[in-house]
Amino acid sequence: MINLFEIFRSTALRQPQHAATIDYERRRSDTYLQLLQEVEQLGALLEQAGVRAGDCVGLHVASGRAYIVATYAVWQCGACVVPIPMELTFREKHLICSKIAMNALLSSGNAAAFWESWQRGAATRVGALDYIPLEPSMTPPAGFQATNPAFIRFSSGTTGDAKGVVLSHETIFDRIRAANEVLNVGPDDRVAWLLSMAYHFAVSIVAYLSFGATIILPKRSVNLARAIVEASHEQSATVIYGSPVQYELMAADQSRLMLDCVRIAISTTASLPRETSEAFYQRFCYHPAQVYGIIEVGLPAINLSDPGRFDTVGQVLPALKTRLVDVGFGEHLKEIQFRGWGLLDAYYDPWQTREQIMPDGWFRTGDLGELDENGCLFIRGRSKEMINVGGMKVFPREVEDVLQSHPAIREAVVFSVGRMPDRESLCSRVVAHADASQCPSESELRQFCAKHLAHFKVPERIQFVSDLARTASGKILRRAVEPA
């Protein structure tokens, strides 16, 4: 069986003096050997505290170097990591904990309120972390240990309904190898990391450390854009991994610093708006590359061939096969399905094995899309997000794209209002550009939509807001509100 800690250890012994992390927050740089030694020290302490192979350990740790050390230390013990994002509410954190046969919790700083609400055991200090042993309130599903589990990953913002995606050490390793056939990350790369590790660790951070790259951790700052640009410039970053929001902030940076060494700027978590891509190009002379991320699959598609085409997620990885299947939405809107390396091992609750989820080997994403003649994949929406307006099918993303094409609109979200399936109506929230010379009225914006969309796709109500609600991982929440 594979263990991702052993893969990291092999890399560290192969290049012990190579920089592993550069942490601007703590003003320190660690070699692979130094990072390995700290992981092994924490792993030994966790074993002394009672962590055993097959346990599930909740990880409630802030993104950064400590998160990396804690994850690999848990894997060293042979235990499974259950990320509990710091950004979630207490209720959402408790939902995750209540769904898993959890044996212990690890937390970094200022988590007293969370632990007090869990009065299941006394917290002790293990290294720089709080450690709480737990008595599981349930038994793990039969067959769970046999998967060689490394991660149980819940989807962002939907912990109440999420099943918990089980990823084995083998599956994660297959994923990073599949992605690296295209990304070619290696020891010469220095990766500027901008996202929450609780949501993006298993494919990206693991890949960078398995293949010997250096991870740059910019300082958290009021002026986040400047902190990112300065750290990436000073450390000659070759890869940037961020979200559309972060690329928008960087594009607005007023310094003269350039990022000339960057060969790939990856954009994930949400669709990259055309305006953000173009603004980033004007500032740094290259476009961010969109990726298609799915918890159950990994990163099946990356747009490296033509990043300037903001409307596509690019070609599917060579290690995966894709097919588009008619599910009743028309010739040009078919469900995207994948098979190949790195597909999930199981759903935790209710327990479903890979064979039960994909009896024919194909994973059904629920996303609708198209392929062009060059094999580029276009995401058009999700089948579950389809809105029935008077018997006509409307996909929010199509309407959002039109709204965001207006020169005064920065972001938009479209959702339905209505309690009956056949009586839904469209509403939208929009965010105007801060420097928009003249903001359109609601009526003018509806007229703009009517020029580009069928009448039943024009939102009945458009509300201007300062920001759109997002999940803890940065995805826009598409939720309904009743009209005033």
N, C-alpha and C positions, 0 to 999 in steps of 0.2 A: 504493500500500500504506500501511496505517496503521502508525505507530510510537507506542507509549504514551509514550515520552519526549517526543515532539513535542506530544502532547495535554497533558501536564503543563506543558511549556514555555509553551504558549498560555495555560493557566490562570494561570501565574505572571506572565506579562507583562500579563495582564488585571487582576490584583489583586496587584501586587508587594509592597505593604506589609501585606497581610493575613497573620496568623499561620498558618504551615503546621504547625509542630510545637512542642509545649511539653514539654521533656524534664526531668522531675524528677530523674532520676538524675544528670544533668550540670548541672542548674540553669541551663538556657539555653532561650531561645525564639528561633525562627528564622522570619523572614518567608518568603513564597514566593520572593521575589527572592534572599534569602540562600541558601535551600536549592537553588534553581536554579543559582546560581553555584558552589556546592560540587559539585553533580552534574556540571556542565560541566568543572570543573577535574579531577575524578577521571576523567571520560570521556576527556579529552585525555591524561592520564597513561597510561591503559590502552591507548589507541591507540599512544602512543609505545612502550609495552612490547610491543606486537605483537598486541593483540586486534583481530580483523577481523570484518567483516560475515559472518554465517553460522557463526561459531565457537560452541562450547558452553563456557560458563564455569561451573564449579562454585562455588557461593556458600556458604561455610562461615563465616557471620557471625552473631553474637548478635543477637537481636531488638532493635530500637531504631532510632534515627535513622540510625546507620551502615548498617543493612540497607537502609533506604529509599534512601540516597545511592548505595550500591553497585549496587542493582538498576537504578535509572534510568541510572546511568553505563554499565552493560553494554548496556542498550537503546540508549543514545546511540551506541554503537559499532556497532549493528546486530547484536549477538550475542544468543544465547539463554541464559537463566538456568536453571541446574540447581540447585535448593535442596538443600543437604546439611545437614539439621538438626543443630545442635550437640548436641542431646539424645541422638542415636543413639550406639550403641556403635561402636568402630572397625570391627568386622566389617560392620555395617549400612552405614556410610559407604563402605567399600571396595566393597560390593556395588553401590551406586549408581554409583560411579566406574567400575566394571568393565563396566557395562551401556551406557555412553554413550561416543561418540567425543568425549572431552573434550579441549579445546585449552588450558585454563588453569584454575587454581584460585585463588580469592580467600579469604583467611581473616582473621579478627580474633583477636588475642591468644591466648596460651597454647595454641596448636595444634601445638606442636613435635612431640609424640609422633605425631600423625596424619601430619604431613608426613614425618617421619623414616621412617615405615613405607611411604612412597610414593616413595622415592629416585628421582624421575624428573627432577628439575631443581632448580636452586638457587633458593631463595626470595629475592626482592628486595622492598624496601619501596616500595609505591605509595600515596602519601597515608598514611593510618593503617592500611593493610591489608598483609598479606603476599601476594605475587603469585608463582605458580609456573607457568611455561609447561610444557605437556605435549606429548608426541608421542602422538597418539591410537593406541590399540592396534587400532583397527578403522576402517572408513570409515562415514560416516553412511549410513542407508538411502537408496536412490534415492527421490526425491520429498520428502525431509525439508526441504530448503531452500525448495522451492516453497510450503510451507505458511506461510512468513513466521513462523517459530517464535519465541515469546517466553519460554515456560516449558516445562520437562519436569518433571512433578510425579509423584512416586511416592507410593503410598498409605502411610499410617502403619503401622508394625509388620509390614509384609509385603513388605519390599524384596526378599526372596529370590524371591518369586513374582510381584511386580508387573511390569507391562508398561511402565510409564512413559507417562503421559498427556501428549500433545503439545498445547499450547494456543498458538494464533497470537495476534498482536496484535489482529487483527480479532475473534477469538472472545472474548478477554478484554473488549474494548470492548463487544461485544454483550451480554456477561453483566452488566457493570456498568450498562449502560443499562436492561436488562430488570429488574434488581433495583431500580434507582432510580425506576422508574415507580411502585413501591410505597413505597419508603423515603423518597423526596424529600429526599435529603441535598444540602445546598448550603452556601454561604459562612456562613450563620448558625449552622451546626452545629459543635459541639465534641465530638469523639468520644473517649471514654475507651477506650484500646486495651489489652487484657489478655492476648492470646494470642500464640503463637509465629508470627512472620512467615513462617518457612519453610513453614508449612502453610496460612496463611490470607491471604497477600498478594494473590493475583491477583484476587480479587473485591472484597475489602474495602478494603485500603489504597489500591489503585489507584483505586477509586471515590471515596474521600474526597478524594484529591489531584486527581483529574480534575474533580470537581465543586466544588472550592474550599473544603472544610471544614478545620477545625483538628484535628490529632491530638494528644491528650493521652497522654503516656507516663508512667504513675505510677512512682515509685521502687520498685526491688526492695528488699524489707524483710522482716525476720523476722515482723513484723506486717503481712502483705500486705493483709489486709482494711482495716486502718486507712489504709494508704498509698493504696489505691484510693479509698476513701471521701473522704479528705481532698483528694486531687488532683481528683476529680470535683466535689466541693463547691466548692473554691476557684476552679476554672475554669468553673463553671456548665455542666458537661457536659450536652449534649442527647441524646447517643447513648452507650450502653455496649455493647461487643462482648466477650462473655466466655463461659465454659463453666459448666456446672452447679456444678462444684466451686468456682469463684470466686464465684458467686452465693450459694452456701451460706456461704462465709466472710464475705461482706459482710453477709448476714442476721444473722450472729452478732456483728457489730461493736457494741460497747457505748457508743460515743460518741453524742452527741445530734445529730450532723450529719445533715442531710437532703439529698436529691438532687432538689430541687423542679423543676429545669429539665429533667430527663430526659423526653424524649417517647417514646423507644424504648429498651428494654433487650433486646438480642438474645442468645439462648442457643443455643450451637451445640456441636459435637463429640460430643454424646451426648444421649440422652433426658433431659429435665428431670424429676426426681422431683417428685411432688405435694408432698411435705413441704418441699422446697427452694423451690418456687414460692410456697407458702403462707407460709413463714417470711420470704421476701423481701417479700411483700406486707405482712405484719404490721410489718416494720421500715420500709419505704419507701412503702407505700400504693399500689403497683402491681405487676403481675406481669411477669416476664420473658417475652418473646415467643420461642417456639421456631421455629427454622428447620430446613429439611431441606436438608442439604448433601451433594452428590455430586461427586467430583472431575471426572467426565466431563461433568457438566451445570452445576454451579455451585450457586446457591441457588434451586431451582425452586419452593419454597413457603415462605411466611412467615406465621406466625399473628399478624397484627396486629388482626384483627377481634374476637377474644375471647381475649387472652393467658391469662386465668384458666382456660381449658380446657386443662389440661396434657397431655391425651391426644391432641391433634391438632397437626399442623404447619401447619394453616391452609389457605388457598386457594392454588392454583397461580397463578404469575405470569401476567399477561395475555399476555406475549410467548411463552408456552409452551402447548402443548396436551398433555393427558394422556389416557391410556386404560388401563383395567385389563383384562388378558387372562388367561383361564383357562389355567393351566399344570398343572392336576391336583391342586390343593390344596383344592378345594371352592368353593362358590358365593361365600362371603364372604372368601376369601383368594385374590386375584388379583395377578398381577405388575403393578407400576407401570411404565409406559413413557412416555417424553417425546419430543416433537419441537418444533423451533422455534429460537429464538436461543441462541447460545452453547454448542452441543454441541461436544464435543472434535473436534480435527482428525485425530488419529491415535493409535495405540499405537506406541511406539518399538521395543520388542523383545518378541516378533517384530513386524516392521513390518506394520501394518494401516491402511489409509486409512479416512477417514470413510465412504466408500461401501461398503467391505468390512465395516465394523463394523455399519453401519445401512443395509442395501441398500434398505429401504423407507422410510428416513428416521426411523424410531422407535428410540430408545435403550432397550434392555432393562436395567433397573436391577438385577434380581435381588431387589428388595425386594417384599414382599407387603403389600397394604393394601386399604383400603376408602375410598369416598367417601360422605359423607352427603348429605342433600337440599339442603344449602346449598353443596355443592362443597368442603367441608372434607376434607382428606386425612388418613387415619389409617394409620400404619405399624405393621404387626403382626409383622414379622419378615423374615428373609432366607431365600430358598429354600435357599441353601447351608448355612444353620445348622439346618435341620430335622433333628430327631433321631428315629430310628426305634426306638420302644420296643415290642418285641413285635409289630411290624407296624402300630403306631399312630403317627401323626404328632404330634410335639410341637415347638412353637416356643419357644425359651428365653425370649423376651421376655414371653410370656404368664405364665410361671411367675415370672419376675423381678418383674413388676408385682404379683403377689399377695404375694410375700415382702415387697416394699417397702411394701405397704399395712399390714403389721403395725406398730403404733405404736412398737415397740422397734427396728425395723430401718431403718437409713439407706440401705444399698446392698446389692444382691445381684447375683450372676452365676451363670448356670446353664450347664452344659456336660455333655457325654456322656463316659462311661467304657465302654470295650469295644472289642475288636479286630475284631469281626465286625459287619457292617452291621445284621444282624437281632438282635444281642445287646447293643445299647447300653442303658445305664442312666443315669438322671439323677443328677447331683450338683450341689451348690451351695456357694458361699462367700457368707457374709453378714457385713456390718459393722453392729454395733449402734450406736444413738445413744449419744453419750457421757453424756448426762443421763438415759438410760433408767432408770426407777425399779426395774424388775425385768426382767432379760433372760430370755427363755424358754429352755427346754432344747431340744435338737435334737428330741426326741420331741414336745414341745409345738408346735414350729414345723411339724413334719410334720402334726400334727393340724389346725393352722390351715390349712395348704394343702389338706388333704383336705376341708375345708368349702367350698372355693371352686373346686376343680379335680377333674377326673376322676381316678380312682385311679392311672392310668398316668402322669399328669403330676406326681405328688407325688415330689420327689427322694428317692432311697434314702438319700442321705447329705447332711447339711448341716453345714458346717464354719464355725465362727466365727473371723474373722480381724480384725486391726486395720485393714488397708487392702486394697483390691483392686489387683491388678497392672494397670498401664496402659501404653499405648504412649507414645512420646515426645510425641505431640500431645494426650494426655489421654484417649484412648478406652480403655474397659475391655477388657482382654484376656480373651476367652472361650476358655480353653484347659483341656484335661483333665489331671487328675492321677489316678494310680491310688490307689484306697482303701488305707489302711494296713492 
